[in-house]
Amino acid sequence: MLDPRHTPVTDNTNDDNTNDDDANDTGPPEGAGDARKRREPSQAHAPGEWQPVEGAPTQPQHYELVSIAQYRQLTHPIRGRVLMALADRGGTVAEIAEQLGIKPTSLYHHFNLLLHDELIFVSHTRRVGLVVEHRYTTVARSVSLPAAIAQSASPQDLVAINTTSFDLAKATMLHAYRRGLVGPHESTTAGFDLRRLMLTTDERADFLTDLRALLDRYSERSTDGAEPFEIFYSAQPAQPPSP
């Protein structure tokens, strides 16, 4: 389990940016590492200096989710954005709140849930006055849902998950265009495509195997000066299979 040394919560109410689904979300069960329970780190702190948390996990390049519950967090409209913001460099609640344009007091609830589902952890702490500030990072730079877990999901879960995944990809694309990160006619370093292929069942399997192998090969790279680059794909039969 992750270390429960979290940022203390001062306000756990939702604002207009919080999804209505959270109205029925009671949060982590008692004793699961509630961020409202303040614990001082065991290591000594020099004022203002970030110190790594003893025993904190090392962030790998890739992580396979272990449950549908984790994927729901990943595709939540608020928590998904928090994870994307933390994935590259990590950050404090205040830093992520400023980046997303959300009040910090409205994010503590979401951080609690991500900590409970072990999608983020406290990587560093520092003392600021009488308060110990915490820096968070994600469990990995990229994640995937194993086929065995996806196959156990209900049709309603799959529809909700995939719909939100499309929304997150759309938001990232719009951000890139609005900030001028990519031009409307870019074709060498960014782009989008929609194609309908004529493939047999065996050819579909080969195509997806090759595509995933390509993604895995690039996911393992860690080149100096590299920047986040998002890939989203959806592949499915374009019409019901023939009887």
Helices and strands as residue ranges (DSSP letters): G 20-24, E 51-52, E 62-64, H 68-74, H 79-89, H 93-100, H 104-116, E 120-128, E 131-138, E 142-144, H 147-151, H 155-178, H 201-219
